[in-house]
Structures are given as C-alpha cells and as structure tokens.
Amino acid sequence: GEDVEQSLFLSVREGDSSVINCTYTDSSSTYLYWYKQEPGAGLQLLTYIFSNMDMKQDQRLTVLLNKKDKHLSLRIADTQTGDSAIYFCAETRIMIYNQGGKLIFGQGTELSVKP
Amino acid sequence: SQTIHQWPATLVQPVGSPLSLECTVEGTSNPNLYWYRQAAGRGLQLLFYSIGIDQISSEVPQNLSASRPQDRQFILSSKKLLLSDSGFYLCAWSTKSNQPQHFGDGTRLSIL
C-alpha cells in the first residue's frame, strides 16, 4: 500500500530528547522528509535525507534512516516548548523521470513539550 | 530567494458557490507546482500537480479543478462547492530535479 505510518502523539519534558518514528513503504524513494506544522500554519521543511545516507545531523536535529526496515526517525535534542507542533514524515514517489516527485505523507505526530 | 504566496488565508463559502484559490511563486522559473488538501484528520492528500504551463495532472477524482495560466501561477477552482470540500488547502513548489517541496501558508476553507 501507500501508507506512511507514524504514531499520533508524543509528550516530552522540556530539555529532554524527542524521537519521532516513521515507517514508509517504497524502497525506491529517493528522498525522505521531515516537515513541521504549527497550529494554523503551512508546512515548514525541517530536514531531509537522501536514500543513500544512514544519518544526517543538523544542529539539534538528527535523522536516522534504516533502509532495510524502511524506518525513519527524527531526534530533537534539548526539546523546547517552541518545538511543540505536528511533525510529518514524507516519502517521494517519482511521477515522471527527472520531473520531480509527489510526496506521500504520514498522519503526523503531535509533539507536546511540557515545561 | 524563492517565495510562495497563497490567498486568501481564510475563506467561508456556502454550499454550491464557486471557488478560486490562487498560488504564486517568485524567485524561480518553471517550477513544479502542487495542490494538497489537509482534512481534519491531519493527513495530506495530493490533489493536482503541474510540471509546466497548462500541464495539469489530477491525482484523485473530485469536485475541484486546477489551472496554470502562467509559469508561476497555480489556481484551484470549483464551480459548485460541496460540504466535503472543507479543509486546509496547501500549495507547494519544487524544482524539476526531485528536490524538496516548499509550502505556502495555506487557505482554510469552510463550507456552510
């Protein structure tokens, strides 16, 4: 099927690390993405990883990719209250060769950061 | 730098009325353009995508249509809105080379 799956909720305390997990389906996906959505806003691209990488680190964000298990995770170090939002993972499906791809999104994980 | 604009931000329309949502991109040429809908249950669904002027592909059958009259303009339309058309509509763009998609701020559409 086309499903990208994420758990719906995650609650952490301020200062702790958050780990948001995602499983995807298409082993030929070239890019995998993490987007952040704050209430009433559009989607903000947080980070992405190319499928030939295992890990990518960008300041407080670490993305891990396990291609064998089709598992993607986003770790946020030193989580702050401003990190509270819905986080979407997405995989790319190629539409037309070299013309870009459509994104298949998970349902989003609502991260709640308690002071 | 590239920017994407959507308007209006919020819209309340009666059932059966027409719809026109507009999206424009600046700072890039010949982008791929996309319309997504986010229903109340959070998931995002691709409605239409376009790889060039007047080239529109529809992902799901529905009450909506899309047009791209200019390179950086993407319009979502309906002749007669249904209650089920309510949702949060997001426009996005990307370059041709399978790069990330960048989203606008969205339009919240409520049908009464």
Boltz contact constraints between the chains, C-beta under 6 A:
constraints:
  - contact:
      token1: [A, 42]
      token2: [B, 90]
      max_distance: 6.0
  - contact:
      token1: [A, 42]
      token2: [B, 103]
      max_distance: 6.0
  - contact:
      token1: [A, 42]
      token2: [B, 104]
      max_distance: 6.0
  - contact:
      token1: [A, 42]
      token2: [B, 105]
      max_distance: 6.0
  - contact:
      token1: [A, 42]
      token2: [B, 106]
      max_distance: 6.0
  - contact:
      token1: [A, 43]
      token2: [B, 103]
      max_distance: 6.0
  - contact:
      token1: [A, 45]
      token2: [B, 100]
      max_distance: 6.0
  - contact:
      token1: [A, 48]
      token2: [B, 100]
      max_distance: 6.0
  - contact:
      token1: [A, 99]
      token2: [B, 51]
      max_distance: 6.0
  - contact:
      token1: [A, 99]
      token2: [B, 96]
      max_distance: 6.0
  - contact:
      token1: [A, 100]
      token2: [B, 32]
      max_distance: 6.0
  - contact:
      token1: [A, 100]
      token2: [B, 94]
      max_distance: 6.0
  - contact:
      token1: [A, 100]
      token2: [B, 96]
      max_distance: 6.0
  - contact:
      token1: [A, 100]
      token2: [B, 98]
      max_distance: 6.0
  - contact:
      token1: [A, 101]
      token2: [B, 98]
      max_distance: 6.0
  - contact:
      token1: [A, 102]
      token2: [B, 46]
      max_distance: 6.0
  - contact:
      token1: [A, 103]
      token2: [B, 101]
      max_distance: 6.0
  - contact:
      token1: [A, 105]
      token2: [B, 44]
      max_distance: 6.0
  - contact:
      token1: [A, 107]
      token2: [B, 42]
      max_distance: 6.0
  - contact:
      token1: [A, 107]
      token2: [B, 43]
      max_distance: 6.0
  - contact:
      token1: [A, 108]
      token2: [B, 42]
      max_distance: 6.0
